[in-house]
Amino acid sequence: MAKFSIYQVLVRHFGNTNNSRLHNGSITENGCGKMNDFTTKALIEIKNLGISHVWYTGIIEHATQTDYTSYGIKQDHSTVVKGKAGSPYAVKDYYDVDPDLAVSIPNRMKEFENLVNRTHKAGLKVIIDFIPNHVARQYYSDSKPEGITDLGENDNQSWAFSPLNNFYYCTNQAFNPHFEIGDFIEFPAKATGNDQFTASPSKNDWYETVKLNYGINYTEGGQKQFNPIPDTWFKMYEILHFWASKKVDGFRCDMAEMVPVEFWGWVIPRLKADFAELLFIAEVYNPSEYSNYIFNGKFDYLYDKVGLYDKLRSIITENHAASDITHCWQAINGIENKMLNFLENHDEQRIASDFFCGNALLAFPAMVAAATLNKAPIMIYAGQELGEKGMDHEGFSGKDGRTSIFDYWGVESMQNWFNNGKFGVSKLSDEQKLTRDFYKKLLNITITEKAITHGELYDLEYANYFNEHFNTHRQFAYFRKFEQELLLIVLNFDIQAVSIKLNIPTEVFTFLSIKNDSSFTISDLLSTDSQNIETCLSSEKQLELSLNKHTACIYKIKF
């Protein structure tokens, strides 16, 4: 698959024009974005940003404190819902669309189908979440197709574990967490989503969720009972097939490593037999399991959170060496193009927040690295391209540098760009305009330049390690090449402008199949006023370049 770009967007936020922003505000007080806010114009704006895929976050119905009983939807108990809106990762009905997101609640599935069609007509593909490890504490499907048995419907609740059950049970114990739950009753208690096989989870656990049973007996040493195939496997296949039949193009699979790799290796090929182009992205954080989930789990891509993301963040914020980027791609040699790169998502703190680096501009070189280092896809989180700070105190989530997934909220930077559906930069600050312009240029370069989408990498860091005119602690450089197309990418993480002299080793010319001591023109694709400069590429003479502070240059070389 060619390199692609993902725009993750929490649907609840995108089109919400309400600017009340009341702490712990209800949907009436603070408003909520709708699927219909993704108009054709909106989708074209997203595509023009340099995006190929939209990850619509929060589509599937989840537990909430909002009352929809008048529409035949069961009310959730407030003590087992996080925030007024509730977490999109506490699924309440795998076969339904979240009512918050619909203009006409009875027609919410049709509105979703229309969203998929509009997205495709705009030349974009659709990704939604699949949350396989856990469901809401009060899971109940009132929309499941005829002939489908609900999760837990046939469970024997007197068994703590059985591969025939969909849940794990704390037999003869009532749910009794370490906090007040009022009149909420669950008996017997079910195991909590973050592998807490106890009736008494803490406030810091995923107490609003219950763990799904894929045939692993965790309470007796993790014994696997996969023969016969556990019932949950079949139910999850049916759910995935249901959404794939809605013409969804892919799934971002939440906490995939908390589900046995054997399940993925069983279900993904079966789905691809019917939907050959279906995309599967796994949220996996254990590098020792990367190859397992790629080769045995059959995933297309995995999160590169603990590798490239963590390293780039530490270079920006903790003064770690830029040369450490080399280790990132070497450590996963062979599958580096199977990783999903990013600097923001709903779990991570916003770049511009006080908890990260406080200024979106400081991350420009890191973003270029994430986008261009390899052929792996790149993802941004809605608002990242505007330098959204995420420093609001929305409610349940608190002031944590993240944009809340638990609360109803209007995100000011996005509202200014959305501009009541008109879109544009008239309401943006100069810094927001600069940030958006950078992302638009970078993302479009990333998915159109063949040296990035199809090319090979040559890392120049080692060749310059002892170069007194190149600081490997603050600068990083590499070539990307495909056939006759060549890019030189240079990053400057320093807080001041620098002039560098770059060593080009003899081996580069052999690797890139270019002639040593060649004359060429060079221009920076990221610059708005870049000039074509004539110079020479030689192993005998250092290449002199100038870079502004905390920036990057993507030089296109033409011989």
C-alpha positions as a Python dict, from the first residue, in 0.01 Angstrom:
ca = {
    (1, 'M'): (0, 0, 0),
    (2, 'A'): (128, 345, -89),
    (3, 'K'): (203, 589, 190),
    (4, 'F'): (-109, 762, 321),
    (5, 'S'): (-211, 1025, 574),
    (6, 'I'): (-478, 1008, 845),
    (7, 'Y'): (-682, 1289, 998),
    (8, 'Q'): (-812, 1171, 1334),
    (9, 'V'): (-1115, 1371, 1439),
    (10, 'L'): (-1351, 1327, 1732),
    (11, 'V'): (-1685, 1380, 1557),
    (12, 'R'): (-1831, 1526, 1874),
    (13, 'H'): (-1588, 1820, 1848),
    (14, 'F'): (-1558, 1890, 1478),
    (15, 'G'): (-1870, 2089, 1394),
    (16, 'N'): (-1961, 2208, 1742),
    (17, 'T'): (-2005, 2586, 1714),
    (18, 'N'): (-2128, 2630, 2073),
    (19, 'N'): (-1872, 2837, 2263),
    (20, 'S'): (-2029, 2820, 2610),
    (21, 'R'): (-1756, 2586, 2735),
    (22, 'L'): (-1912, 2530, 3076),
    (23, 'H'): (-1721, 2301, 3311),
    (24, 'N'): (-1903, 1964, 3318),
    (25, 'G'): (-2158, 2109, 3079),
    (26, 'S'): (-2436, 1896, 2934),
    (27, 'I'): (-2495, 1845, 2563),
    (28, 'T'): (-2762, 2117, 2580),
    (29, 'E'): (-2527, 2361, 2749),
    (30, 'N'): (-2205, 2294, 2554),
    (31, 'G'): (-2333, 2153, 2227),
    (32, 'C'): (-2207, 1864, 2018),
    (33, 'G'): (-2081, 1823, 1663),
    (34, 'K'): (-2276, 1603, 1421),
    (35, 'M'): (-2188, 1370, 1136),
    (36, 'N'): (-2373, 1607, 904),
    (37, 'D'): (-2118, 1878, 986),
    (38, 'F'): (-1878, 1691, 760),
    (39, 'T'): (-2020, 1854, 452),
    (40, 'T'): (-1871, 1811, 108),
    (41, 'K'): (-1696, 2146, 158),
    (42, 'A'): (-1556, 2033, 494),
    (43, 'L'): (-1426, 1709, 348),
    (44, 'I'): (-1263, 1888, 54),
    (45, 'E'): (-1091, 2120, 304),
    (46, 'I'): (-961, 1817, 492),
    (47, 'K'): (-843, 1651, 172),
    (48, 'N'): (-667, 1969, 59),
    (49, 'L'): (-473, 1966, 384),
    (50, 'G'): (-293, 1664, 243),
    (51, 'I'): (-513, 1393, 391),
    (52, 'S'): (-614, 1061, 234),
    (53, 'H'): (-799, 891, 524),
    (54, 'V'): (-1032, 1028, 792),
    (55, 'W'): (-1048, 844, 1124),
    (56, 'Y'): (-1392, 929, 1259),
    (57, 'T'): (-1348, 880, 1633),
    (58, 'G'): (-1648, 801, 1850),
    (59, 'I'): (-1891, 669, 1589),
    (60, 'I'): (-2009, 353, 1766),
    (61, 'E'): (-2263, 405, 2044),
    (62, 'H'): (-2102, 437, 2384),
    (63, 'A'): (-2217, 489, 2742),
    (64, 'T'): (-2322, 845, 2825),
    (65, 'Q'): (-2495, 1048, 3095),
    (66, 'T'): (-2726, 1203, 2834),
    (67, 'D'): (-3078, 1062, 2849),
    (68, 'Y'): (-3199, 902, 2524),
    (69, 'T'): (-3468, 680, 2676),
    (70, 'S'): (-3736, 854, 2468),
    (71, 'Y'): (-3567, 696, 2164),
    (72, 'G'): (-3571, 348, 2312),
    (73, 'I'): (-3209, 363, 2432),
    (74, 'K'): (-3144, 241, 2784),
    (75, 'Q'): (-3015, 498, 3032),
    (76, 'D'): (-2662, 445, 3169),
    (77, 'H'): (-2596, 476, 3540),
    (78, 'S'): (-2394, 795, 3589),
    (79, 'T'): (-2149, 639, 3836),
    (80, 'V'): (-2012, 403, 3569),
    (81, 'V'): (-1978, 669, 3297),
    (82, 'K'): (-1673, 893, 3278),
    (83, 'G'): (-1780, 1249, 3202),
    (84, 'K'): (-2112, 1390, 3087),
    (85, 'A'): (-2056, 1272, 2729),
    (86, 'G'): (-1885, 947, 2822),
    (87, 'S'): (-1585, 775, 2669),
    (88, 'P'): (-1605, 657, 2306),
    (89, 'Y'): (-1406, 357, 2428),
    (90, 'A'): (-1684, 232, 2655),
    (91, 'V'): (-1900, 83, 2378),
    (92, 'K'): (-2264, 36, 2470),
    (93, 'D'): (-2390, -119, 2146),
    (94, 'Y'): (-2150, -249, 1880),
    (95, 'Y'): (-2426, -239, 1619),
    (96, 'D'): (-2535, 122, 1659),
    (97, 'V'): (-2419, 478, 1595),
    (98, 'D'): (-2380, 716, 1885),
    (99, 'P'): (-2700, 926, 1911),
    (100, 'D'): (-2503, 1237, 2011),
    (101, 'L'): (-2375, 1258, 1654),
    (102, 'A'): (-2707, 1252, 1470),
    (103, 'V'): (-2933, 1539, 1369),
    (104, 'S'): (-3223, 1293, 1345),
    (105, 'I'): (-3161, 1037, 1616),
    (106, 'P'): (-3397, 769, 1473),
    (107, 'N'): (-3206, 799, 1142),
    (108, 'R'): (-2857, 794, 1290),
    (109, 'M'): (-2738, 487, 1097),
    (110, 'K'): (-2855, 642, 771),
    (111, 'E'): (-2668, 962, 859),
    (112, 'F'): (-2355, 752, 910),
    (113, 'E'): (-2401, 576, 577),
    (114, 'N'): (-2440, 916, 412),
    (115, 'L'): (-2120, 1033, 584),
    (116, 'V'): (-1932, 736, 440),
    (117, 'N'): (-2067, 810, 92),
    (118, 'R'): (-1978, 1183, 115),
    (119, 'T'): (-1631, 1097, 235),
    (120, 'H'): (-1572, 861, -55),
    (121, 'K'): (-1706, 1111, -307),
    (122, 'A'): (-1457, 1365, -172),
    (123, 'G'): (-1176, 1122, -253),
    (124, 'L'): (-1113, 1019, 107),
    (125, 'K'): (-1129, 685, 286),
    (126, 'V'): (-1307, 607, 614),
    (127, 'I'): (-1152, 460, 928),
    (128, 'I'): (-1350, 397, 1247),
    (129, 'D'): (-1260, 257, 1586),
    (130, 'F'): (-1298, -107, 1674),
    (131, 'I'): (-1276, -155, 2051),
    (132, 'P'): (-1229, -531, 2101),
    (133, 'N'): (-1090, -562, 2453),
    (134, 'H'): (-1373, -416, 2660),
    (135, 'V'): (-1726, -277, 2650),
    (136, 'A'): (-1932, -45, 2867),
    (137, 'R'): (-2028, -175, 3210),
    (138, 'Q'): (-2394, -180, 3103),
    (139, 'Y'): (-2345, -311, 2751),
    (140, 'Y'): (-2668, -398, 2576),
    (141, 'S'): (-2738, -403, 2202),
    (142, 'D'): (-3087, -289, 2110),
    (143, 'S'): (-2989, -260, 1742),
    (144, 'K'): (-2825, -594, 1669),
    (145, 'P'): (-2937, -756, 1344),
    (146, 'E'): (-3189, -1036, 1350),
    (147, 'G'): (-3030, -1367, 1438),
    (148, 'I'): (-2739, -1212, 1632),
    (149, 'T'): (-2694, -1319, 1995),
    (150, 'D'): (-2589, -1039, 2227),
    (151, 'L'): (-2263, -1041, 2420),
    (152, 'G'): (-2311, -1225, 2748),
    (153, 'E'): (-2663, -1333, 2659),
    (154, 'N'): (-2583, -1704, 2694),
    (155, 'D'): (-2306, -1673, 2955),
    (156, 'N'): (-2306, -1902, 3256),
    (157, 'Q'): (-2238, -1646, 3527),
    (158, 'S'): (-2154, -1911, 3783),
    (159, 'W'): (-1827, -1976, 3596),
    (160, 'A'): (-1541, -1736, 3658),
    (161, 'F'): (-1402, -1843, 3322),
    (162, 'S'): (-1519, -2046, 3028),
    (163, 'P'): (-1434, -2010, 2657),
    (164, 'L'): (-1810, -2028, 2603),
    (165, 'N'): (-1860, -1706, 2801),
    (166, 'N'): (-1811, -1357, 2662),
    (167, 'F'): (-1722, -1204, 2998),
    (168, 'Y'): (-1516, -1291, 3305),
    (169, 'Y'): (-1705, -1311, 3634),
    (170, 'C'): (-1615, -1259, 3998),
    (171, 'T'): (-1846, -1534, 4115),
    (172, 'N'): (-2067, -1472, 4417),
    (173, 'Q'): (-1938, -1114, 4449),
    (174, 'A'): (-2119, -789, 4383),
    (175, 'F'): (-1946, -505, 4202),
    (176, 'N'): (-1797, -303, 4488),
    (177, 'P'): (-1534, -55, 4366),
    (178, 'H'): (-1327, 174, 4588),
    (179, 'F'): (-1563, 467, 4531),
    (180, 'E'): (-1931, 548, 4575),
    (181, 'I'): (-2167, 396, 4316),
    (182, 'G'): (-2502, 478, 4473),
    (183, 'D'): (-2774, 234, 4374),
    (184, 'F'): (-2584, 76, 4085),
    (185, 'I'): (-2597, -304, 4109),
    (186, 'E'): (-2392, -560, 3921),
    (187, 'F'): (-2404, -920, 4041),
    (188, 'P'): (-2194, -1112, 3989),
    (189, 'A'): (-1930, -851, 3920),
    (190, 'K'): (-1752, -866, 3587),
    (191, 'A'): (-1376, -821, 3543),
    (192, 'T'): (-1276, -464, 3456),
    (193, 'G'): (-1136, -369, 3115),
    (194, 'N'): (-774, -309, 3213),
    (195, 'D'): (-732, -672, 3325),
    (196, 'Q'): (-855, -619, 3679),
    (197, 'F'): (-1008, -955, 3771),
    (198, 'T'): (-1161, -822, 4089),
    (199, 'A'): (-1499, -698, 4207),
    (200, 'S'): (-1332, -388, 4354),
    (201, 'P'): (-1149, -181, 4091),
    (202, 'S'): (-1011, 159, 4185),
    (203, 'K'): (-1098, 505, 4054),
    (204, 'N'): (-785, 487, 3839),
    (205, 'D'): (-893, 166, 3666),
    (206, 'W'): (-1111, 145, 3357),
    (207, 'Y'): (-1403, 91, 3594),
    (208, 'E'): (-1661, 202, 3335),
    (209, 'T'): (-1572, -101, 3120),
    (210, 'V'): (-1575, -480, 3144),
    (211, 'K'): (-1317, -715, 2994),
    (212, 'L'): (-1411, -941, 2703),
    (213, 'N'): (-1316, -1306, 2710),
    (214, 'Y'): (-1123, -1440, 2410),
    (215, 'G'): (-1044, -1778, 2566),
    (216, 'I'): (-754, -1691, 2797),
    (217, 'N'): (-789, -1802, 3157),
    (218, 'Y'): (-599, -1520, 3325),
    (219, 'T'): (-686, -1630, 3675),
    (220, 'E'): (-509, -1965, 3623),
    (221, 'G'): (-180, -1868, 3466),
    (222, 'G'): (-303, -1736, 3134),
    (223, 'Q'): (-394, -2073, 2987),
    (224, 'K'): (-520, -2044, 2629),
    (225, 'Q'): (-832, -2239, 2534),
    (226, 'F'): (-879, -2176, 2162),
    (227, 'N'): (-1004, -2516, 2055),
    (228, 'P'): (-1291, -2510, 1996),
    (229, 'I'): (-1288, -2146, 1887),
    (230, 'P'): (-1418, -1923, 2170),
    (231, 'D'): (-1763, -1776, 2124),
    (232, 'T'): (-1635, -1415, 2149),
    (233, 'W'): (-1428, -1465, 1832),
    (234, 'F'): (-1738, -1532, 1626),
    (235, 'K'): (-1925, -1239, 1777),
    (236, 'M'): (-1639, -1001, 1701),
    (237, 'Y'): (-1616, -1129, 1344),
    (238, 'E'): (-1988, -1055, 1301),
    (239, 'I'): (-1942, -702, 1435),
    (240, 'L'): (-1647, -624, 1209),
    (241, 'H'): (-1826, -770, 908),
    (242, 'F'): (-2131, -555, 987),
    (243, 'W'): (-1928, -231, 973),
    (244, 'A'): (-1720, -340, 674),
    (245, 'S'): (-2051, -396, 493),
    (246, 'K'): (-2123, -27, 556),
    (247, 'K'): (-1828, 45, 321),
    (248, 'V'): (-1589, 138, 599),
    (249, 'D'): (-1234, 122, 463),
    (250, 'G'): (-1050, 36, 780),
    (251, 'F'): (-1038, -7, 1156),
    (252, 'R'): (-812, 143, 1417),
    (253, 'C'): (-813, -138, 1674),
    (254, 'D'): (-802, -8, 2029),
    (255, 'M'): (-557, -178, 2270),
    (256, 'A'): (-511, -462, 2022),
    (257, 'E'): (-232, -621, 2226),
    (258, 'M'): (-475, -687, 2512),
    (259, 'V'): (-652, -929, 2276),
    (260, 'P'): (-468, -1253, 2183),
    (261, 'V'): (-274, -1235, 1859),
    (262, 'E'): (-429, -1567, 1759),
    (263, 'F'): (-769, -1399, 1732),
    (264, 'W'): (-636, -1134, 1496),
    (265, 'G'): (-461, -1394, 1283),
    (266, 'W'): (-794, -1575, 1257),
    (267, 'V'): (-1033, -1282, 1201),
    (268, 'I'): (-840, -1046, 971),
    (269, 'P'): (-788, -1296, 684),
    (270, 'R'): (-1155, -1396, 706),
    (271, 'L'): (-1267, -1037, 670),
    (272, 'K'): (-1021, -966, 390),
    (273, 'A'): (-1163, -1263, 201),
    (274, 'D'): (-1477, -1052, 159),
    (275, 'F'): (-1318, -704, 178),
    (276, 'A'): (-973, -737, 27),
    (277, 'E'): (-867, -373, 76),
    (278, 'L'): (-983, -348, 438),
    (279, 'L'): (-720, -177, 653),
    (280, 'F'): (-628, -281, 1008),
    (281, 'I'): (-422, -58, 1237),
    (282, 'A'): (-330, -186, 1583),
    (283, 'E'): (-270, 14, 1898),
    (284, 'V'): (27, -186, 2030),
    (285, 'Y'): (281, -52, 2276),
    (286, 'N'): (515, -346, 2337),
    (287, 'P'): (801, -345, 2082),
    (288, 'S'): (877, -710, 2153),
    (289, 'E'): (531, -791, 2016),
    (290, 'Y'): (553, -579, 1700),
    (291, 'S'): (658, -857, 1465),
    (292, 'N'): (411, -1096, 1625),
    (293, 'Y'): (114, -867, 1554),
    (294, 'I'): (236, -791, 1201),
    (295, 'F'): (323, -1143, 1087),
    (296, 'N'): (99, -1362, 1302),
    (297, 'G'): (-177, -1111, 1377),
    (298, 'K'): (-190, -1001, 1011),
    (299, 'F'): (-217, -631, 1094),
    (300, 'D'): (-131, -382, 822),
    (301, 'Y'): (13, -120, 1058),
    (302, 'L'): (97, -67, 1425),
    (303, 'Y'): (128, 246, 1640),
    (304, 'D'): (489, 363, 1678),
    (305, 'K'): (428, 531, 2010),
    (306, 'V'): (708, 393, 2226),
    (307, 'G'): (957, 425, 1941),
    (308, 'L'): (954, 731, 1718),
    (309, 'Y'): (687, 930, 1905),
    (310, 'D'): (855, 901, 2244),
    (311, 'K'): (1197, 972, 2097),
    (312, 'L'): (1088, 1281, 1904),
    (313, 'R'): (911, 1413, 2211),
    (314, 'S'): (1223, 1364, 2422),
    (315, 'I'): (1439, 1543, 2161),
    (316, 'I'): (1204, 1841, 2172),
    (317, 'T'): (1145, 1857, 2547),
    (318, 'E'): (1430, 1680, 2726),
    (319, 'N'): (1729, 1775, 2513),
    (320, 'H'): (1790, 1419, 2397),
    (321, 'A'): (2015, 1388, 2093),
    (322, 'A'): (1865, 1417, 1746),
    (323, 'S'): (2100, 1137, 1643),
    (324, 'D'): (1881, 901, 1851),
    (325, 'I'): (1635, 903, 1560),
    (326, 'T'): (1872, 662, 1387),
    (327, 'H'): (1813, 403, 1657),
    (328, 'C'): (1435, 431, 1611),
    (329, 'W'): (1435, 298, 1256),
    (330, 'Q'): (1721, 55, 1318),
    (331, 'A'): (1549, -99, 1624),
    (332, 'I'): (1253, -213, 1414),
    (333, 'N'): (1452, -285, 1099),
    (334, 'G'): (1234, -465, 850),
    (335, 'I'): (897, -337, 972),
    (336, 'E'): (961, 38, 999),
    (337, 'N'): (729, 94, 704),
    (338, 'K'): (454, -92, 890),
    (339, 'M'): (438, 161, 1171),
    (340, 'L'): (191, 450, 1201),
    (341, 'N'): (378, 770, 1288),
    (342, 'F'): (225, 1064, 1477),
    (343, 'L'): (294, 1342, 1726),
    (344, 'E'): (-64, 1373, 1852),
    (345, 'N'): (-372, 1160, 1904),
    (346, 'H'): (-656, 1162, 2155),
    (347, 'D'): (-446, 980, 2417),
    (348, 'E'): (-142, 1207, 2398),
    (349, 'Q'): (-94, 1562, 2520),
    (350, 'R'): (-120, 1837, 2264),
    (351, 'I'): (215, 1959, 2129),
    (352, 'A'): (132, 2320, 2213),
    (353, 'S'): (12, 2237, 2566),
    (354, 'D'): (211, 2339, 2872),
    (355, 'F'): (269, 1968, 2934),
    (356, 'F'): (452, 1913, 2602),
    (357, 'C'): (646, 2206, 2454),
    (358, 'G'): (404, 2498, 2481),
    (359, 'N'): (447, 2608, 2121),
    (360, 'A'): (341, 2422, 1807),
    (361, 'L'): (628, 2573, 1607),
    (362, 'L'): (890, 2396, 1819),
    (363, 'A'): (771, 2060, 1688),
    (364, 'F'): (805, 2137, 1316),
    (365, 'P'): (1131, 1943, 1269),
    (366, 'A'): (990, 1647, 1464),
    (367, 'M'): (677, 1648, 1248),
    (368, 'V'): (888, 1644, 932),
    (369, 'A'): (1078, 1344, 1067),
    (370, 'A'): (756, 1160, 1154),
    (371, 'A'): (614, 1229, 809),
    (372, 'T'): (915, 1169, 585),
    (373, 'L'): (1159, 930, 754),
    (374, 'N'): (1005, 621, 593),
    (375, 'K'): (714, 493, 385),
    (376, 'A'): (492, 448, 689),
    (377, 'P'): (162, 640, 711),
    (378, 'I'): (144, 965, 906),
    (379, 'M'): (-142, 1079, 1129),
    (380, 'I'): (-243, 1413, 1274),
    (381, 'Y'): (-516, 1487, 1528),
    (382, 'A'): (-776, 1751, 1441),
    (383, 'G'): (-658, 2083, 1581),
    (384, 'Q'): (-290, 1986, 1566),
    (385, 'E'): (-261, 2174, 1238),
    (386, 'L'): (-387, 2484, 1423),
    (387, 'G'): (-156, 2455, 1722),
    (388, 'E'): (-446, 2363, 1954),
    (389, 'K'): (-320, 2383, 2313),
    (390, 'G'): (-568, 2151, 2485),
    (391, 'M'): (-536, 2352, 2805),
    (392, 'D'): (-909, 2373, 2882),
    (393, 'H'): (-1059, 2241, 3206),
    (394, 'E'): (-1353, 2069, 3039),
    (395, 'G'): (-1481, 1854, 3323),
    (396, 'F'): (-1399, 1492, 3391),
    (397, 'S'): (-1068, 1504, 3204),
    (398, 'G'): (-935, 1805, 3394),
    (399, 'K'): (-666, 2042, 3269),
    (400, 'D'): (-427, 1783, 3134),
    (401, 'G'): (-305, 1911, 2799),
    (402, 'R'): (-544, 1687, 2610),
    (403, 'T'): (-869, 1767, 2433),
    (404, 'S'): (-1125, 1577, 2639),
    (405, 'I'): (-1287, 1265, 2499),
    (406, 'F'): (-1520, 1250, 2801),
    (407, 'D'): (-1687, 1591, 2793),
    (408, 'Y'): (-1905, 1800, 2564),
    (409, 'W'): (-1685, 2085, 2450),
    (410, 'G'): (-1623, 2346, 2184),
    (411, 'V'): (-1260, 2352, 2071),
    (412, 'E'): (-1190, 2719, 2004),
    (413, 'S'): (-914, 2680, 1744),
    (414, 'M'): (-1125, 2439, 1542),
    (415, 'Q'): (-1432, 2661, 1576),
    (416, 'N'): (-1236, 2954, 1433),
    (417, 'W'): (-1124, 2749, 1134),
    (418, 'F'): (-1469, 2586, 1093),
    (419, 'N'): (-1622, 2935, 1091),
    (420, 'N'): (-1983, 2813, 1094),
    (421, 'G'): (-1918, 2584, 798),
    (422, 'K'): (-1752, 2851, 581),
    (423, 'F'): (-1395, 2742, 663),
    (424, 'G'): (-1091, 2959, 613),
    (425, 'V'): (-818, 3142, 800),
    (426, 'S'): (-982, 3482, 860),
    (427, 'K'): (-1041, 3408, 1230),
    (428, 'L'): (-706, 3244, 1292),
    (429, 'S'): (-412, 3411, 1465),
    (430, 'D'): (-89, 3464, 1270),
    (431, 'E'): (70, 3172, 1451),
    (432, 'Q'): (-226, 2946, 1371),
    (433, 'K'): (-206, 3048, 1005),
    (434, 'L'): (166, 2972, 1000),
    (435, 'T'): (111, 2636, 1165),
    (436, 'R'): (-167, 2533, 931),
    (437, 'D'): (32, 2643, 627),
    (438, 'F'): (326, 2429, 743),
    (439, 'Y'): (108, 2120, 791),
    (440, 'K'): (-65, 2169, 458),
    (441, 'K'): (266, 2190, 273),
    (442, 'L'): (424, 1902, 461),
    (443, 'L'): (133, 1660, 431),
    (444, 'N'): (87, 1725, 61),
    (445, 'I'): (459, 1673, 3),
    (446, 'T'): (443, 1355, 208),
    (447, 'I'): (176, 1186, -2),
    (448, 'T'): (285, 1311, -345),
    (449, 'E'): (665, 1303, -357),
    (450, 'K'): (763, 956, -477),
    (451, 'A'): (1095, 973, -295),
    (452, 'I'): (890, 971, 26),
    (453, 'T'): (598, 749, -75),
    (454, 'H'): (811, 483, -246),
    (455, 'G'): (1175, 570, -185),
    (456, 'E'): (1462, 438, 24),
    (457, 'L'): (1630, 606, 321),
    (458, 'Y'): (1997, 692, 360),
    (459, 'D'): (2074, 822, 708),
    (460, 'L'): (2359, 1077, 710),
    (461, 'E'): (2396, 1103, 1087),
    (462, 'Y'): (2687, 861, 1133),
    (463, 'A'): (2882, 1024, 851),
    (464, 'N'): (2859, 1354, 1039),
    (465, 'Y'): (2903, 1235, 1396),
    (466, 'F'): (3251, 1390, 1427),
    (467, 'N'): (3179, 1680, 1194),
    (468, 'E'): (3252, 2005, 1380),
    (469, 'H'): (3022, 2192, 1140),
    (470, 'F'): (2720, 1969, 1212),
    (471, 'N'): (2578, 1920, 1561),
    (472, 'T'): (2426, 1572, 1573),
    (473, 'H'): (2273, 1659, 1909),
    (474, 'R'): (2047, 1920, 1751),
    (475, 'Q'): (2052, 1841, 1377),
    (476, 'F'): (1956, 1536, 1175),
    (477, 'A'): (1986, 1473, 801),
    (478, 'Y'): (1893, 1201, 554),
    (479, 'F'): (1827, 1130, 189),
    (480, 'R'): (1512, 980, 43),
    (481, 'K'): (1535, 852, -316),
    (482, 'F'): (1312, 680, -570),
    (483, 'E'): (1439, 620, -923),
    (484, 'Q'): (1550, 964, -1049),
    (485, 'E'): (1385, 1161, -768),
    (486, 'L'): (1606, 1265, -476),
    (487, 'L'): (1529, 1459, -157),
    (488, 'L'): (1768, 1577, 112),
    (489, 'I'): (1588, 1638, 441),
    (490, 'V'): (1761, 1835, 715),
    (491, 'L'): (1613, 1896, 1061),
    (492, 'N'): (1717, 2164, 1308),
    (493, 'F'): (1586, 2116, 1662),
    (494, 'D'): (1794, 2407, 1791),
    (495, 'I'): (1635, 2725, 1927),
    (496, 'Q'): (1859, 2932, 1703),
    (497, 'A'): (1936, 2948, 1332),
    (498, 'V'): (2240, 2753, 1218),
    (499, 'S'): (2476, 2724, 924),
    (500, 'I'): (2594, 2371, 867),
    (501, 'K'): (2843, 2189, 647),
    (502, 'L'): (2728, 1838, 566),
    (503, 'N'): (2954, 1543, 488),
    (504, 'I'): (2833, 1326, 201),
    (505, 'P'): (3019, 991, 217),
    (506, 'T'): (3129, 808, -96),
    (507, 'E'): (2888, 522, -17),
    (508, 'V'): (2591, 755, -70),
    (509, 'F'): (2662, 784, -439),
    (510, 'T'): (2666, 408, -485),
    (511, 'F'): (2354, 359, -272),
    (512, 'L'): (2162, 633, -452),
    (513, 'S'): (2302, 544, -795),
    (514, 'I'): (2418, 897, -861),
    (515, 'K'): (2748, 1032, -985),
    (516, 'N'): (2999, 1170, -736),
    (517, 'D'): (3087, 1536, -780),
    (518, 'S'): (2764, 1614, -964),
    (519, 'S'): (2625, 1962, -1028),
    (520, 'F'): (2259, 2009, -936),
    (521, 'T'): (1993, 2261, -841),
    (522, 'I'): (1837, 2252, -498),
    (523, 'S'): (1513, 2407, -370),
    (524, 'D'): (1328, 2376, -39),
    (525, 'L'): (978, 2234, -89),
    (526, 'L'): (865, 2365, 249),
    (527, 'S'): (962, 2724, 179),
    (528, 'T'): (724, 2971, 16),
    (529, 'D'): (1005, 3173, -140),
    (530, 'S'): (1267, 2906, -205),
    (531, 'Q'): (1511, 2980, -484),
    (532, 'N'): (1668, 2725, -717),
    (533, 'I'): (2031, 2722, -607),
    (534, 'E'): (2305, 2565, -813),
    (535, 'T'): (2562, 2369, -618),
    (536, 'C'): (2759, 2044, -617),
    (537, 'L'): (2712, 1710, -448),
    (538, 'S'): (3050, 1561, -372),
    (539, 'S'): (3222, 1336, -121),
    (540, 'E'): (3523, 1568, -134),
    (541, 'K'): (3345, 1890, -45),
    (542, 'Q'): (3100, 1960, 237),
    (543, 'L'): (2753, 2079, 142),
    (544, 'E'): (2683, 2417, 302),
    (545, 'L'): (2327, 2491, 414),
    (546, 'S'): (2148, 2739, 641),
    (547, 'L'): (1848, 2654, 858),
    (548, 'N'): (1620, 2870, 1068),
    (549, 'K'): (1554, 2784, 1433),
    (550, 'H'): (1338, 2479, 1513),
    (551, 'T'): (1263, 2410, 1150),
    (552, 'A'): (1333, 2168, 868),
    (553, 'C'): (1409, 2182, 499),
    (554, 'I'): (1302, 1930, 237),
    (555, 'Y'): (1543, 1996, -46),
    (556, 'K'): (1451, 1865, -388),
    (557, 'I'): (1763, 1787, -587),
    (558, 'K'): (1757, 1805, -963),
    (559, 'F'): (2060, 1704, -1169),
}
